[in-house]
Amino acid sequence: MSFLYQSFKSESSFGCRKDPPSLNNSLKQQLLKDHHPNQQSELMELIPFGVNAGDPAPRELVDLLAAPSIINYKSERAPRIDEEVDVLVLGGGGAGMVAALSAHGQGASVLLATKLRLGDSNTLMANGISVALGKKDSKSLHFLDTFIAGGFAADPTLVRTLVEEGPDAIEWLRMQGVALEWNKEASVEENNRLAGHSVARGVKSLIGDTGVEIIRTLRRELNKHGIKTLQFHPIIDCLKDAQGRCIGAVLLNTDTGSYKYVIAKSVILATGGLGRLHCGKSITSNHYGATGDGLVVAYRAGAKLVQIDSLQYHPTGMIWPERCQGRLISEHFRLLGAHLVNRDGRRFINEKELRDVVSAAILRECSEGRGVQAASGISGVWLDTPELIKRLEVRGLESRTVASTAERLMRIDLDIKKFPCLVRPTLHFHNGGLYINSQCQTSVPGLFAAGEVSGGIHGNNRLGGNALLEVVVFGRRAGMNAANYAANACRSSVNLDHIIKHNKQSFKEKTNSPILFPDYSIDSIGIKQKDTAANSFSIESS
């Protein structure tokens, strides 16, 4: 790869200090239409049946929505019941653990089941919470920033809930024992506010990465309160009664291959996103278990989906070295002054634009031949980290985010003080998901949802830091409301009609769903496949 660095040194314009002009709304919309993956019709397919029939969705997700269940239910006879509980929480990331603690706090008996180990989730990788706490900030301003950034497509009631309960969510985390810091006057680093935010509103951990500290603390609290957890038990299907209410789930013990039938008075889905479906064969930053399981089982049970075709791509995901594919270079790098540079040594977009606009601009450079091609065949652009670090040193400034990233990459002998990062937009977050109201209820009675599996909060583009806030605000709401629902619910007998009906009308018979884990065989996703189509977003999978 040395030839790439030589090319960068000879062609990059270290002296280019003037920012490219911000785009007006018309130019932004045209850029998104022409180059953002969400706007590329070949990456989408219409959902063939169900409550969202005719709506576009990523092809990989449609394949799973239209596939039969893993279990071939041959009769409507109720299965054996292995366990009964008031509230069943499915998913062991941030939203699931918050929901379990909140339901337990309401006096409900709770069982939390998760696909992997408790805590394995996208929450672990998050590094900040956006919340209106500063003197120059307000909940109204946070609402406007979120609603505008999402292209006015978000549910305003959900956005209002997110921002109004943000400060209480931070206090709740502190009460659980998460050590958090923020400066109402804004620290030096926070002065470089995240794109789309009118003011600096970052809250971070005092100890380490914020997501890691939240997960560590929540896991300790679950153990302290004796809340039962089942690790390596993903959901296979939702269970319903004759009245159409969700009353439990079928779980798979991945160690033994046996099924576990759990009856509950209410169920909370907190199963996360779908990044590991590699929509459009994109690289992803998501953790191993993010295969859209909650969307599949809930849709099979009759739950409505919203904005299911809205995916967020983080602009600066590494594409070289190959073992780093999908690792994100924080937005703070660009906001502190790191420049995006094409193969001609030119800056081509104002780096402080919203994530979707910056992503579309990078993809434009690659599709029009101004990208830098790695040995794998993937094209990207340079992120000028050496020049950023030089400027920080001249100004006598330090950035904990930059220093932490530099330290981690040095472990694989990549010195970003000397060499730039080769980056490309990376599938990062699913803006769409299950429809929920402000009480976290889905369209199926008894079924609640929180976290990335739900939709409607972010519209067409998510602001940095709003994901962790969503985890806490709506995780708490889901737990409290599911517990209240359970307190007034009666036990019901299981009815399997919805699964049998789905299996009869499904037509994607080459697979069963949910898939639970991504398939990384060469034949399945084309590892090492080169991006040869000029206008294609078909890239090598991580």
MOBEL-V990268 format. One record per helix or strand. SS is the DSSP state (H for helix, E for strand). FROM is the first residue (numbers start at 0). LEN is the number of residues. If there is no record, write none. Layout:
ss = (SS & SS)
from = (FROM & FROM)
len = (LEN & LEN)
This chain:
ss = (H & H & H & H & E & E & H & E & E & H & E & H & E & H & H & H & E & E & H & E & E & E & E & H & H & E & H & E & E & H & E & H & E & E & H & E & E & H & H & E & E & E & E & H & E & H & E & H & E & H)
from = (1 & 24 & 36 & 40 & 43 & 55 & 58 & 67 & 82 & 93 & 109 & 121 & 128 & 138 & 155 & 165 & 179 & 201 & 209 & 227 & 232 & 245 & 258 & 274 & 278 & 283 & 292 & 304 & 310 & 321 & 327 & 330 & 339 & 346 & 354 & 371 & 378 & 384 & 399 & 420 & 432 & 440 & 446 & 450 & 453 & 465 & 494 & 496 & 511 & 521)
len = (10 & 11 & 3 & 3 & 3 & 3 & 7 & 2 & 8 & 12 & 4 & 4 & 2 & 11 & 9 & 11 & 2 & 4 & 15 & 3 & 8 & 8 & 11 & 3 & 3 & 1 & 8 & 2 & 10 & 3 & 1 & 6 & 2 & 1 & 13 & 2 & 5 & 11 & 11 & 10 & 2 & 1 & 3 & 3 & 1 & 22 & 1 & 9 & 2 & 4)
